[in-house]
């Protein structure tokens, strides 16, 4: 909160460079194509593009509204900027110059209400037009181009700078909430109606308790779930001989604990879940469940599940494989008291 942006390298204990602003900085992002540049937004209503080598502003523009969110488009040739009053502006940033192209209207025409501040942007994986927008009216929206196509409801965000995130495969949306919970929604883009039929609204979600959580993001680099059909098809996977392959999947390290599955951990829908360093609780009993006591390394998880829980069986004829796409998902959280936690979904289905 010293009105600066500071550049660090993980191998160094000291700050490399300082970029001073005239007011508090609310958002920054490196150019995804050329990381010699970054964009910043500030409460002084200005958006700036900075050159890191030159340590100076390359270009800037004044929104005349406090800037609360900013991000580059995936190709680095554009930027989205959100304000305290709820406006979203799309800029062309080619040659590191800011030129406004259009404005995205999130106004609710029926209620005629003013949306609160924009708190975050994220483009959908593999898309340069579809973007996830979080705002302080307890809503998460998906906009394609300038058209609103999807809304997610259920979490609480009235005053905090909470920003929702998509998983690497784009199938789930994760967000912290002011009620000390983390929320997860399915993002089923294929099920959206045609634009002429209106906006898709998703109200169903999973959530688990995480006291004073302010940030929740999916672990980067984790795409689709492992091939569960091969794992449970009757052939024993030789995971012990392929530990390097498992490690290369960019999974976070997991502590080894005893008592992989407890009898009391099974829910009515037949899934197990194991958090890392905490307990995951569920609201709607589909992926996340509470009272699980253990977490194992991924390379031994499936073998242990078979050996210790022989009732595990899977029937993929009814599309269960698609329901398992959240299996192995890792969520990293940060809290208002400085605590960082990791949770992992080990949702192994059981026939009951």
Residue pairs with C-beta under 8 A, 6 or more apart in sequence:
1 24
3 20
3 21
3 22
3 23
3 24
3 25
3 42
4 18
4 19
4 20
4 21
4 25
5 18
5 19
5 21
5 25
5 28
5 38
5 40
5 50
6 15
6 17
6 18
6 19
7 15
7 16
7 17
7 18
7 19
7 52
8 15
8 16
9 16
17 52
17 55
19 40
19 50
19 55
21 40
21 42
21 44
21 48
22 42
22 44
22 46
23 42
23 43
23 44
24 42
24 43
25 40
25 41
25 42
26 41
26 42
26 43
26 66
26 67
26 68
26 69
26 161
27 40
27 41
27 67
27 68
27 69
27 70
27 71
28 38
28 39
28 40
28 41
28 70
29 38
29 39
29 70
29 71
29 72
30 37
30 38
30 72
31 37
31 38
31 39
31 72
31 76
31 93
32 72
32 74
32 75
32 76
33 75
33 76
33 77
34 76
35 52
36 51
36 52
36 53
37 49
37 50
37 51
37 52
37 58
37 96
38 49
38 50
38 52
39 47
39 48
39 49
39 50
39 70
39 71
39 72
39 79
39 93
40 47
40 48
40 50
40 70
41 47
41 48
41 67
41 68
41 69
41 70
41 81
42 48
42 67
43 66
43 67
44 66
45 62
45 63
45 64
45 65
45 66
45 67
46 60
46 61
46 62
46 63
46 67
47 60
47 61
47 63
47 67
47 70
47 79
47 81
47 91
47 98
48 57
48 59
48 60
49 57
49 58
49 59
49 60
49 93
49 96
49 97
49 98
50 56
50 57
50 58
51 57
51 58
51 96
58 96
58 97
59 96
59 97
59 98
60 98
61 91
61 98
61 100
63 81
63 83
63 87
63 89
65 83
65 84
65 85
65 87
66 83
66 84
66 85
66 117
67 81
67 82
67 83
67 84
68 82
68 83
68 84
68 117
68 118
68 119
68 161
69 80
69 81
69 82
69 118
69 119
69 120
69 121
69 134
69 163
70 79
70 80
70 81
70 82
70 121
71 79
71 80
71 121
71 122
71 123
72 78
72 79
72 93
73 79
73 80
73 93
73 123
73 128
74 123
74 127
74 128
75 128
76 93
77 92
77 93
77 94
78 90
78 91
78 92
78 93
78 101
79 90
79 91
79 93
79 98
80 88
80 89
80 90
80 91
80 104
80 121
80 131
81 88
81 89
81 90
81 91
82 88
82 89
82 117
82 118
82 119
82 120
82 121
82 133
82 135
83 89
83 117
83 118
84 117
85 114
85 117
86 106
86 114
86 115
86 116
86 117
86 118
86 135
86 137
87 103
87 118
88 103
88 104
88 106
88 118
88 133
88 143
89 100
89 102
89 103
89 104
90 100
90 101
90 102
90 103
90 104
90 146
91 98
91 99
91 100
91 101
92 98
92 99
92 100
92 101
93 99
102 146
103 146
104 133
104 143
104 146
105 146
106 115
106 133
106 135
106 141
106 143
106 148
107 113
107 114
107 115
108 115
115 135
115 137
115 139
116 135
116 136
116 137
116 158
117 135
117 136
118 133
118 134
118 135
118 136
119 134
119 135
119 136
119 157
119 160
119 161
119 162
119 163
120 132
120 133
120 134
120 161
120 162
120 163
120 164
121 131
121 132
121 133
121 134
121 163
122 131
122 132
122 163
122 164
122 165
122 166
123 130
123 131
123 132
124 130
124 131
124 132
124 142
124 166
124 170
124 189
125 166
125 168
125 169
125 170
126 170
129 144
129 145
130 142
130 143
130 144
130 149
130 189
131 142
131 143
132 140
132 141
132 142
132 164
132 165
132 166
132 173
133 140
133 141
133 142
133 143
134 140
134 157
134 162
134 163
134 164
134 175
135 141
135 157
136 157
136 158
136 159
136 160
136 162
137 157
137 158
138 153
138 155
138 156
138 157
138 158
139 151
139 152
139 153
140 151
140 152
140 153
140 155
140 164
140 173
140 175
140 185
141 148
141 150
141 151
141 152
142 148
142 149
142 150
142 151
142 152
142 187
143 149
147 195
148 199
149 192
149 195
149 199
149 200
150 187
150 189
150 192
150 199
150 200
150 201
150 202
151 199
151 200
151 201
151 202
152 164
152 173
152 185
152 202
152 205
153 201
153 202
153 203
154 183
154 185
154 203
154 204
154 205
154 207
155 162
155 175
155 176
155 177
155 178
155 179
155 181
155 183
155 205
155 207
156 177
156 178
156 179
157 175
157 177
157 178
158 178
159 178
160 176
160 178
160 214
162 175
162 176
162 177
162 178
162 214
162 215
163 175
163 215
164 173
164 174
164 175
165 173
165 174
165 175
165 216
165 217
165 218
166 172
166 173
166 174
166 187
166 218
167 173
167 174
167 218
167 222
167 329
168 218
168 220
168 221
168 222
168 223
169 222
169 223
169 224
169 325
170 187
170 189
171 186
171 187
171 188
171 224
171 325
171 326
172 184
172 185
172 186
172 187
172 218
172 326
172 329
173 184
173 185
173 186
173 187
174 182
174 183
174 184
174 216
174 217
174 218
174 331
175 182
175 183
175 216
176 182
176 183
176 210
176 213
176 214
176 215
176 216
176 333
177 183
177 207
177 213
180 209
180 210
180 211
180 212
180 213
181 207
181 208
181 209
181 210
181 213
182 207
182 208
182 210
182 213
182 216
182 331
182 333
182 343
183 205
183 206
183 207
184 205
184 206
184 207
184 287
184 288
184 326
184 331
185 202
185 204
185 205
185 206
186 202
186 204
187 202
188 202
191 200
192 200
193 200
204 284
205 283
205 284
206 282
206 283
206 284
206 286
206 287
206 288
207 281
207 282
207 283
207 288
208 275
208 279
208 280
208 281
208 282
208 288
208 290
208 343
209 279
209 281
210 216
210 278
210 333
210 335
210 341
210 343
211 335
212 335
212 336
212 337
212 339
213 333
213 334
213 335
213 336
214 334
214 335
214 336
215 333
215 334
216 331
216 332
216 333
217 331
217 332
217 333
218 329
218 330
218 331
218 332
219 250
219 251
219 252
219 329
219 330
219 331
219 332
219 342
220 250
221 249
221 250
222 249
222 250
222 251
222 328
222 329
222 330
224 325
225 324
225 325
225 326
225 327
225 328
226 302
226 327
226 328
228 314
228 316
228 321
228 324
228 327
229 314
229 316
229 321
230 237
231 237
231 302
232 306
232 312
232 313
232 314
236 303
236 306
237 302
237 303
239 246
239 299
239 300
239 302
239 303
240 299
240 300
240 303
242 299
243 299
246 298
246 299
247 299
249 298
251 298
251 328
251 330
252 276
252 330
252 342
252 344
253 297
254 276
254 295
254 296
254 297
254 298
254 344
255 276
255 295
256 296
256 297
256 300
257 293
257 294
257 295
257 296
258 294
259 293
259 294
260 274
260 294
260 296
260 301
260 304
260 305
260 308
260 309
261 272
261 292
261 294
261 305
261 308
261 309
261 348
262 291
262 292
262 293
262 294
264 291
265 272
265 273
265 289
265 291
265 292
265 293
266 272
266 350
266 352
267 282
267 285
267 289
268 285
268 352
269 285
269 286
270 349
270 350
270 351
270 352
271 285
271 286
271 287
271 289
271 347
271 348
271 349
271 350
272 289
272 292
272 346
272 347
272 348
272 350
273 280
273 282
273 287
273 288
273 289
273 290
273 292
273 345
273 346
273 347
274 280
274 292
274 293
274 294
274 295
274 296
274 344
274 345
274 346
275 292
275 295
275 343
275 344
276 295
276 330
276 341
276 342
276 343
276 344
277 341
277 342
278 341
278 343
279 290
279 291
279 292
280 288
280 289
280 290
280 292
280 343
280 345
281 288
281 289
281 290
282 288
282 289
282 290
286 323
287 326
287 329
287 345
287 347
288 345
288 347
289 347
292 346
295 344
295 346
296 304
298 328
301 346
305 312
305 348
306 312
309 348
309 350
311 350
311 351
312 348
312 349
312 350
313 350
313 351
314 320
314 349
315 351
320 349
323 349
324 347
324 349
326 345
326 347
327 345
327 346
327 347
327 348
328 344
328 345
328 346
329 344
329 345
330 342
330 343
330 344
330 345
331 342
331 343
331 344
332 340
332 341
332 342
333 340
333 341
333 342
333 343
334 340
334 341
335 341
